[in-house]
Amino acid sequence: MSDDLPPLWFPPMSSDSSDSSILFFQNLIEEAELQDTGTSNRRRYIERQREEGHETLMADYFVEDPKYNEDIFRHRFRMSKRLFLQIVSDVEDNDPWFVEAPDARGRKGFTPLQKVTSATKQLATGNTPDENDEYLHMAERTSRECLEYFCDTVCKIYGPEFLRRPTSHDMALLYQAHEEKHHLPGMFGSLDCTHFVWRFCPTEYRGQYMRGDHRYPTVMLEAVASQDLWFWHAFAGPPGSQNDINVLQQSPLFLTERNGTAPKCPFYVNNHLYKRGYLLVDGIYPSWSVFVKSIPYPHEINEKKFKRQHEAARKDVERAFGVLKGKWGVLSRPMRARSVKKIRNVVYTCIILHNMILKDDGKAIAPVHIRDPPVEPALDDTVLGELLNEDTHWRLKHDLIDHLASQDLPHLLADSDED
């Protein structure tokens, strides 16, 4: 049947109509190229005056007679101008990305001062990367890169000193400071966990980072803080669905004790010798020899004194978390990073800068890093049993109760009915 169909027939075209058709299609193609709104409009180039941004920044803060004084600078940058300029110099020396260099067109690039200012502002306020576009004349992508490179470089440069484990010199100073302030010999800090909201958590990870008592996905931080609010340990990144016990089981908190590289720091309480210092913790933690927990239901006067003193001293880590989140707004607002690694770098950078500010202000208990002699790691199987020893835990708690009872501390002599 198909063989019966007549073939397609086109009317003959004259030379004039053929030329007009070609011109018509050529005009369409040219018009489409001129009106192409694909990638050209989305990637439209914006002329940013980088030199003007640098001059404005210098006039506001870094000339001999700046527009804003030292107090305003500290409020906006969270640190002194001296410390900020030292960080800019160190970052520039250790990472070539922060060195001022011309771009692909030969134009002058951003200065190290502009790049570090952008990263610090994002950490301090927690706002979007394009917040300072009008001020620093920096695009959103460049600001985001400033934050990522800044966090990597700060952790690499300052991490070994300002996120270090306590040395024997540090432990001696911590013992002395906590005994004078909290009347608890052998204490070197308080241990607890906190959460950070993860706004852009990928869908495949939401089940791991969600928990019933939190509305949004969160990332956890385990930290140890001393009375001066210095962080001596930080472990960030565990899924928010876990509790403090699960995080402790993954944490490298006692890794140096296990491999024999921890400093030997014994102390005496009530004429009893203990091999290691201890941490104040809340009731969820296990009864280990290195943990001291409160008494949930005290009956005797001495137990009530210990409970009050323990709860007052353990607020050190809670205060440290509050100061950390209050100072660095990126931690108190939902995280916009899309990977746990980037969130971890941001958290560690904020902690390192927090410790650096304490040292710069002269408020640190152990500001000088005095290294211990190097020790070859050697795994000792007996150490784990000593750490998990519940008998030592209870004996230490009773010795601390007797020690506080022997002290003349008026603030602990409260009416028992108040408890």
GUPATOR-868788 format. One record per residue: residue in three letters; x, y, z of N, C-alpha, C in turn. Coordinates in steps of 0.02 Angstrom, whole numbers, plus 50000, padded with zeros to 5 digits. Last residue first. Layout:
GUPATOR-868788
alaXYZXYZXYZ/...
END
This chain:
GUPATOR-868788
asp509625113354981509815108054934509255102954927/glu509105121155080509125123955013509285118754962/asp509285114255197508615114255168508615117055097/ser510585116455237510445110155203509755110055172/asp511285132155207510785128355244510605122055205/ala513035131755168512335133855156511865129555197/leu514485133055160514115132055222513405134655214/leu515185136455050514895129755050514465128355112/his515705148755075515195148355022514885141455017/pro516695146655172516045149355192515505148455138/leu517735134255203517475137555143516765140155159/asp518985127255265518535132355291518285136555233/gln519155109755237519295116655218518775121355248/ser518725097155263519245099755306519415107055292/ala517845094755159517565095355227518075098355275/leu518695093155052518285099155056517995100155125/his519245080555090519675086355082519275092855086/asp518145072155088518485073355152518925079555148/ile517885072754950517365074754998517685076355065/leu519065067354899518895074354885518355076954933/asp518935054254946519495058354969519365065754956/his517805050254875517775050754948518345054854976/lys518345050554744517785054854762517725055654837/leu519355040954752519535047854739518955052554758/arg518575029554772519045031554825519245038854816/trp517875028954652517515030154714517975032354770/his518955026954560518475032454551518125034054617/thr519555015354604519925021554608519465027654602/asp518505006654570518715007454640519105013854650/glu518445007054432517925010354470518115011254543/asn519575008954307519515006254375518995010254414/leu519925012654180519235010454191519095008154262/leu521285015454189520825020854172520105018954189/glu521815002854218521875008254268521395013954253/gly521534996054100521224993954162521254999154216/leu522365003354014521645003354004521275001154067/val523645000154060523395006954069522635007154061/thr524034987454027523794988554096523484995354105/asp524544987653899523874984853909523604986153979/asp525345000053818525344996653882524634994153896/leu526275003953676525615002153702525674997953765/ala527305017053658527315009853674526655008153707/pro528205030153579527555026953595527635019453606/glu529565037953655529375033153603528705029853622/val529555054953692529485048153718529255043653661/pro530455070253709530095065353667530125058353697/pro530155080653851530615076653811530245071453770/asp528855093053826529155087653864529675084053821/arg528895110653795528805103853773529145098953821/ile527985123753843528625120553858528535113053844/his527185137353798527205130253778527905127553789/val526415148553905527035146653872527035139153859/pro525235150453975525305153553909525915151153870/ala524245143754074524885141154049525005144153980/ile523145152154097523505149154153524195146854132/ala522835167454012522945160254010523335157954071/lys522705181054000522235177654044522335170054047/gly523325189753910523645188253973523205184754023/asp522855191853784522575196153837522895194853905/asp523505181653715523665188653699523415193453752/lys522875170353770523585171553782523775178853768/leu521575172453721521705171853793522435173153809/ile521815172153584521585178353615521695178253690/met522165158753568522655163953553522455170553584/asn520955152453599521535151553643522065156853631/his520205157153487519985158453556520565157753605/leu520915151453382520905158753390520675160753459/ile520605137853410521295140253410521325147853419/ile519205138053395519505136253460520225138753464/cys519085141553260518795145853311519095144353380/thr519725130353202520005137053193519735141853245/tyr518865119953237519545120053264519865126953257/val517725123853161517695123353234518385123653265/val518235123353030517965129553056517955129453132/asn518575109753019519095114853014518865121553042/arg517295103953031517805102553081518365107753079/ile516695108552915516425110652979516945109553034/lys517485101752821517495109052823517215111752888/lys517145088352854517835090752858517875098252862/val515805087052826516005087152896516715089752903/ser515135097952700515525092052719515735092752792/arg514535109752670514205103652647514615097352662/ala514205124152773514665119652738514295113152721/arg513395131752852513225131352781513685126852742/met512685129653013513265128952969513045128152896/pro511695141553099511725135253061512305135153012/arg512635149853230512155149853175512215143453135/ser513655148453318512975149053346512435149353293/leu514785148353240514615142353278513915142653307/val514885160853185514795155353138514605148953175/gly515175169753287514485168753268514365163053220/trp516185169053413516205167053343515505165153321/lys515755172953541516285176653507516285175253433/gly514765163853577514615170953577515125175053538/lys515445151853572514895153053525514695160353522/leu516395154153675516605152253607516055153753557/val515605156653787516045161953762516255160453690/gly514955144153799514575150253789514995155953761/phe516035135353819515605134553760515215140953746/ala516495140553942516935140753882516525139853818/arg515425137854025515605144854011516035145353949/glu515545124054024514935127153999515055134453982/val516785122354084516705120354014516065123253984/asp516485127654213517025130454172516925128654098/lys515565120954287515305126154243515845129254199/arg516205113154377516085110254312515785115254263/ala516195120854493516815120354455516695117654384/ala514875119354535515135126054521515755125654478/glu514785105754555514365108854504514595115854486/his515735104254659515815100854595515415104254540/gln515155111754763515795113754736515915110554667/arg513965104554785513945111554767514595113854734/lys514465091854819514015092654761514005099954738/phe515185094654935515525092254875515095093254813/lys514145098455020514675103155004515035101154940/lys513435086555024513115092454995513625097754977/glu514355078555091514175076855022513835082754987/asn514365084855215514975084855174514835083055102/ile513055082355260513275089155248513885089355203/glu512225068455178512635071455230512855078455209/his511555066255057511185066055121511585069555176/pro511315069254881511725069254942511295069355005/tyr511025063054741510585063854799510995063754863/pro512125063554650511445065754630510995067254690/ile513675070154657513235065554695512515067654681/ser514695071254508514355073954566513955068454601/lys516225063054459515535065054449515235067654514/val517735062554385517415063754449516725066654436/phe518815051754296518215055854297517985056654369/val519805042554299520005049354278519405053954275/ser519225030554329519685033354379519885040554362/trp517475030754286518175029254274518615032754325/ser515995028354270516375029254332517095026854322/pro515415037154122515535031254163515975032854223/tyr514255051054109514895047954095515005041954142/ile513095057054151513045052154098513695048354087/gly513315066954251513115060154271513095055054216/asp514795076254201514115075554226513935068254234/val516495078754264516005076954212515315076754244/leu518145084054282517465084454309516965083254252/leu519575073654270519125078454239518455078354275/tyr521205071754348520515069754333520135075454301/gly522905065354337522395070354352521715068154328/arg523605049954399523395054454345522895059554371/lys523935042954516524425043354461524255048554409/tyr523825047654685523475045854623523945047354564/leu523975044154857524305045754794523895043354735/his523285051755000523275046154954523565048354887/asn523095062455085523675058155097523655051755055/asn522075069555022521925066155086522465060755101/val522885067754874522265070154903522135066054966/tyr524245071254766524005068554829523345071854848/phe524755066254600524555071254650524295067554711/pro525755064254449525385061854508525205067554555/cys526035064554297525835070054341525435067454400/lys526905061554159526785058554225526655064154275/pro526145064453998526605066254053526415062954118/ala525935051353876525645056453920526145058253975/thr526385040753802526695047253789526415052853833/gly525775028053808526335029553852526675036153841/asn524635024953741525265023553707525875025753746/arg523625028653833523675021753809524345020153778/glu523825042253851523905037653908523985030453885/thr523545046653723524225047353748524345043153810/leu522155044053716522625040453673523335040853698/phe521085049453779521575045953820522065041853778/leu520405055753670520545059453732521095056153773/pro519975052653542520675051353560520875054653625/ser518325045253540518765050853550519485048653565/gln517405035253535517775036653474518335041753484/gln516885035353663517175029153638517565030053573/leu516355048253670516935046553710517275040153685/val515225046853589515775051153567516415049553606/asn514455038453668514675036253601515255040353576/ile514255047053778514615040653786514865038153719/asp513515057853731514195059053755514595052553761/asn512665051253584512685054753648513415055253671/gln512225054153410512555050653464512515054753529/ser511745061753309511285056853337511585053253396/gly512755069553256512355072353310511845067553339/pro514305061253226513605062553208513215064953268/pro515855070053260515415064253269514695065953251/gly516535082653247516345078853188515915072853199/ala517915085953357517315088053321517175083353263/phe518705087553498518575082053451517905083453419/ala519925094953594519355096053551519305090353501/his520735100853740520555095053697519935096853657/trp520875112453805521455107853803521325101753760/phe520405128953798520225122253774520855118053767/trp520215140053932520665137453880520445130353862/leu519565145654038519185144553977519615142353918/asp520205144954158520315151054118519975150754050/gln519925132054200519585137654233519665144154195/ser519825122154047520065123654114519725129954141/ala518985109953950519155116853963519365117554035/val518785098553821519015099353890519235106453898/ala517475092653712518005097253730518155096953804/glu516655087253568516875085353635517475089653653/leu515365091853466516035093653486516145091253558/met514305086353331514485086753401515215088753409/val513085093053223513755090153229513995091353300/thr511365090153177511885093553216512535089553212/pro509805093453096510435089653101510975093653137/tyr508505099853207508885099753145509495095353152/arg507965098253332507505098753276507865097953209/his508405086853459508605092353415508175092253353/asp508015075553524507985081753562508235087753522/gly508235065253430507565067053450507505073653486/arg509375069453298509235066453363508565069053387/met510365067353150509755069553183509675065953249/tyr511425062053083511545068253119510915071153150/gln511025050653015511565050153063511615056253109/gly510015055452930509855050452981510385049653034/arg510705064052844510245066852894510065061752948/tyr511465059852740511775059852806511295061952862/glu510775061052622510995054352641511305054052710/thr510575074952613510015070652631510245063752653/pro511845085152691511575081252635511035076352658/cys511545099852782511715092852787511435088952728/phe511525113852795511545110652728511785103452733/arg511555116152935510995118352893510955114552828/trp511855109653080512115108853012511545110152964/val512215116453238511695114953188512015114853119/phe513205108653357513165114053308512665112053254/his513305104553532513065103253465513095109653423/thr514475098053655513995102953631513835101353558/cys515085089753803514965090053731514455095453716/asp516435089953925515735089953905515705090253829/leu517505091254065517355087954001516615088253987/ser518715101754141518035099054140517885096654070/gly520355100254223519855102754176519175099654185/phe521195095154318521505099054264520995101354212/met521365091854490520905093354434521285097254381/gly522215090654598522235085554546521775086654488/pro521135097854723521815095854700521775090254648/leu520045109754728520025102754707520715100754681/his519755123154746519925119054805519865111554790/his519575131854642519025127254656519145122854717/lys520735140154650520085142854632519505138354654/glu521815132354693521705138954722521005141454709/glu521665121154613521635120254685521525126954720/his521815126754488521165123954506521115122654581/ala523165130954490522625135754480521955133054502/gln523875118854512523925124354559523345129154553/tyr523515111154399523405108654467523375114454517/leu524015119754298523295118354304523115115654373/leu525395119054321525055125454327524295124554334/ala525585105354295525775108154360525415114854372/met525185104454162524805100854214524965103754283/asp526175111854094525475114154094525075110854151/his527275103554119527275110454143526565113154145/ser526875092054051526975091654124526995098654155/thr525585097653935526235094953952526305094654028/pro524005094653864524385097553919525055093953930/arg523975095153684523835091553746524255094653803/arg523545110053591523995104853614523715101253673/leu523145120553516522675115053524523065108953547/phe524195129153506523585131653538523025126453540/glu525245121453445525335125153508524685126653543/pro524775114753330525225111253377525325114953443/gly523955125153266523675119453300524145116053349/tyr524545135253192524465136353264524195130253302/ile524685130053058525195134153090525145133953166/lys523545122253028524215119653015524745123453054/cys522485130553063522555124053096523255121253087/val522735141052972522765142253044522855135753083/thr522545134652848523195137352865523255138552940/asp521175130952850521695125952840522375128452864/cys520585143652866520505138552917521035133152911/phe520975149952746521175152752811521125147452866/tyr520365142352648521095142452651521335145152718/glu519005145152682519255138352680520015138152686/leu518915159252673518765155852735519065148852736/cys519265161452539519655164552593519545160852658/glu518225155052472518905152252469519355155152523/arg517215164152502517165157252526517845153752524/ser517695175252434517625175552507517575168552536/thr517615170652302518265172252330518235172552406/arg516215169352290516645163452284517335164752314/glu515785182652305515575177452353516045171352350/ala517065195252280516515191052258516365185652310/met517415210652356517625203652347517015199452331/his517465223452412517435222552340517685215452321/leu517335226152545517985223652523518035222752448/tyr516005231852536516545234852576517245232652552/glu515165224552455515185231752445515775234952481/asp515405211652508515545213152438515605220652426/asn515215206252633515675211852627515845213452554/glu514335195452609514135201052652514565207252641/asp514525183852541514485190052501514295196052544/pro514495173252634515145175652608515105182152569/thr513355177152771513505174052707514155176852679/asn513895177052947513485179152890513725175952825/gly514615175053061514235169453035513795171252976/thr515445184253125514735185753118514315179753098/ala516715178453133516465182353189515705183353185/leu516935171753012516945167953075516615171853131/gln516835182652924516375177052918516355172852981/lys517915190452969517225193052973516715187352967/thr518985182152936518845183653007518135186253015/ala518925182152795518855175952833518665177252905/ser519125196052768518525192552745518405186152785/thr520405197852824519825201552850519175198152830/val521175189952741521095187952812520515191652844/lys521015197452621520825190452625520715188152697/gln521515210352652520825209452631520585202252639/leu522845207152684522415210352733521675209552715/pro523385202252565523275197652622522815200552675/thr522425209652429522975209652476522855204452531/phe521925203652269521755205652337522375205152382/gly522915209052124522455204852161522305207552231/lys522985219451983523215218352051522695214352089/arg522885211651822522655216451871522915214551941/gly523175201951729523715206551748523515211851798/arg522215192951706522225198651661522775203551678/ala522365183851809522515181651741522545187351691/asp523075194351941522625189251915522805187651843/pro524565196452042524095198551989523665192751965/ala524565194052221524825192452155524325194952103/glu524935192552390524635196852339524975195552272/val524695177052468525165182052443524835186052388/phe523845166952499523705173452530524195178852507/trp524375155852438523735158352414523585165352441/pro525525151852504525595156452446524935159052420/asp525675151552673525225149252620525275154052562/asn526575157052762526515149752760526055147252706/asp526565170952757527205167452752527135159952741/glu525215173852777525525175552714526185171852703/val525075169752910524695166352857525005167752789/asp525905178852976526055171652977525705167952922/ser525255191252948525945190052928526115182652925/val523995189053006524045190652935524755189152910/ile524375187353140524065181753104524115182953029/gln524835200253168525295194653173525035188553136/leu523665207453154524205208653106524725203153109/phe522965202353266522705201453198523265202353146/leu523735206453375523665199353360523425198153289/arg523555220453362524225217453362524195210053344/lys522195222253378522495223653313523195220553307/ser521385208953469521755215153465522055216053395/met519775202053420520465201553445520795208353439/arg518575203153354518605198553411519305197953441/phe518265212353259518725207053239518845201953295/arg517395220953325517205218353259517635212553238/his517995224053448517285221853446517115218553380/arg519245228253409519185222153448518475219553447/phe518875240253342519205234853306519135228253344/ile518355247553448517905245553394518215239953353/asp519555249153521518975245753551518485243453498/glu520405256453435520575249553453519975245753482/asn519345266253321519875265253370519955257853387/tyr519165270753152518895267153209519465265453257/lys520005278153067519315280453079519015277253141/pro521715280153125521155276753091520485279753108/asp523115286453106522525289353139521905286353107/glu523925277453036524145280253099523575283253140/val522885263652977523325269452968523505272253036/phe521945253452995522665251852996523135257652980/tyr520525255952987520815252453044521575252753049/asp520085264052879519635262752935519995260052997/ala521115264352786520905270652818520465269452879/met521155250752749521725253852782521525260152819/leu519905249452687520065245352745520645248452784/thr520055258352580519535259552630519685255752695/glu521085252152509521195258852537520675260452591/his520445240152472521035240052516521155246852548/gly519415245052389519255241352449519835241152498/glu520185250752286519765255052328519575251552393/glu520735239252232521175244252263520785248952308/arg519605232952180519965229852236520405234952271/gln518195236052118518775240252130519155237652191/arg517495225352001517585226952072518235230652082/glu516375222751879517005226351890517045228451964/ile515755207451845515635213451884516315216751898/tyr515155197551712515735200351747515545206851782/arg513955184751725514115191551703514675194451745/arg513485171951725514195173051741514415180051721/arg512185173251682512305170451749513025171651771/asn512345178251552512035182451603512175179851673/ser513025167451489513315174151488513015178551541/thr512365155351489512875156251540513125163451543/gly511045161651411511235155551447511735157051502/thr510495171051328510475172351401510655166151440/asp510805178051177510915171851215510955173651290/gln510635188051086510155187751141510235181451183/leu511615185750991511625192051028511185191751090/glu511245173350941511895174050974511925180451015/ala510005176450885510035171750942510705172250979/glu510405184950783509995187650836510005183050897/glu511115175950703511455181650732511065184550791/ile510065167250665510645164750702511015170450737/leu509195175850596508965172350656509555170050698/asn510005179550488509795184550536509555181350601/gln510105167250424510705170350450510535175750502/phe508775165250384509065160850434509715163750463/phe508665175950290508205175550347508505171250402/leu509625173050195509695179050235509265178750297/ile509015161350141509685161050174509795167150218/ser507845166750088507815161850142508475161350178/ser508355175249987507995178250044507935173350102/asp508905165749900509335170649933508995173749994/ser507715159149858508255155549892508715160249930/ser507015169249792506735166549854507265162649893/asp507875171149682507745176649728507485174049795/ser507875159049613508505161349644508385166849694/ser506415149449654506805154049612507435156149649/met506035132749673506165139249704506595143349658/pro504695121149636505355124149619505415131149648/pro503925112349770503885117049713504565119949699/phe504175095549800504295102449822504255106849761/trp503415080549845503565085249790503645092249818/leu503615063549882503545070449905503765075149849/pro502745051149778503335053949810503215061149829/pro501175043549819501585047449773502195050249810/leu500915026849869500935033949887501375037749839/asp501005013549838500545017449797500575024949812/asp501795007649928502095008849863501655013249819/ser500995005650036501445011350039501765012849971/met500424993950000500005000050000500435006250000/
END
